[in-house]
Amino acid sequence: MSPPKPTDRVDVMIGFLGVFAALFLVVTIACEVTGRPALSYALILLALVVALVLEVRHRGAIVRRTTAAPGELATDRSGHE
């Protein structure tokens, strides 16, 4: 068995949030099309998408931190440390 990667937990959370975001997207669209109230579903979808974006950014930070060469500081996209 291989050792766990640093991003394993974040990857699981991204998958979990992604599945529920997709489900709430379908429910929200169905409610909008049928004329049923969809505000609560849309707000939950918004919260899920925000959480998903934050997890993806967190995963990127983990990858940048683990791929930086020893003794070298990881830099952001603009080249600043």
Secondary structure, DSSP 8 states (H G I E B T S, - for coil): -----TTHHHHHHHHHHHHHHHHHHHHHHHHHHHT---HHHHHHHHHHHHHHHHHHHHHHHHHHHHHS-TT-----TTS--
